[in-house]
């Protein structure tokens, strides 16, 4: 698979996690990137259908809560996570 391979797909409008508003909860619709990156994000809980709450964001970097854990991810990684 290439860099655009998807973990999952959704028919609705999608927004990168880096653009989700603070306090909003969204669902992961797909994850783009290399197999290694997709595997890493899946291990953190970013799988299709997972609920993710954006706790705070600064310049595209986000502090998120997913599956009971809260952690920060950078803008580049957050751009690869499509939400709906």
C-alpha positions in Angstrom: 0.0 0.0 0.0 1.1 3.6 -0.5 1.1 6.7 1.6 -2.6 7.3 0.9 -3.8 3.9 2.0 -6.7 4.1 4.4 -7.4 2.2 7.5 -11.1 2.8 7.0 -13.4 4.9 5.0 -16.6 6.9 5.5 -19.1 8.4 3.1 -19.6 11.7 5.0 -17.7 15.0 5.1 -14.2 14.5 6.6 -12.1 17.0 8.5 -8.5 16.4 9.6 -8.1 16.1 13.3 -5.7 19.1 13.3 -8.7 21.3 12.3 -11.3 20.0 14.8 -12.4 22.6 17.4 -11.3 22.4 21.0 -13.9 20.6 23.1 -15.4 18.8 20.1 -15.7 15.0 20.0 -15.4 13.3 16.6 -15.1 9.8 15.1 -12.1 8.6 13.3 -13.1 7.8 9.7 -9.7 6.9 8.3 -5.9 7.2 8.8 -3.5 8.0 6.0 0.2 7.5 5.9 2.8 4.8 5.8 2.0 1.3 7.2 4.3 2.1 10.1 2.5 5.3 11.0 -1.0 3.8 10.6 0.1 0.9 12.9 1.5 3.3 15.5 -1.7 5.4 15.5 -3.9 2.2 15.7 -1.9 1.2 18.8 -2.7 4.6 20.3 -6.4 4.0 19.6 -6.9 5.8 16.3 -8.9 3.2 14.5 -12.0 3.6 12.4 -15.0 4.5 14.5 -13.0 5.5 17.6 -14.3 8.5 19.5 -11.7 11.2 19.9 -12.2 14.4 22.0 -10.0 17.4 21.3 -9.0 18.7 24.7 -7.0 21.6 23.4 -5.2 22.7 20.2 -2.5 25.2 19.3 -1.5 25.8 15.7 -2.7 22.4 14.6 -1.0 20.5 17.4 -3.7 18.8 19.5 -4.2 17.4 23.0 -6.7 14.5 22.6 -8.5 12.0 24.7 -9.0 8.6 23.1 -10.0 5.4 24.7 -9.4 6.7 28.2 -5.9 8.1 27.5 -5.0 11.8 27.0 -1.9 12.7 25.0 -0.6 15.3 22.5 0.1 14.7 18.8 1.7 17.1 16.4 0.1 18.9 13.5 1.7 16.6 10.8 0.3 13.5 12.5 -3.1 15.0 13.2 -3.4 16.0 9.5 -3.3 12.2 8.6 -6.3 11.4 10.8 -9.6 12.1 9.0 -12.6 12.5 11.2 -16.4 12.8 10.8 
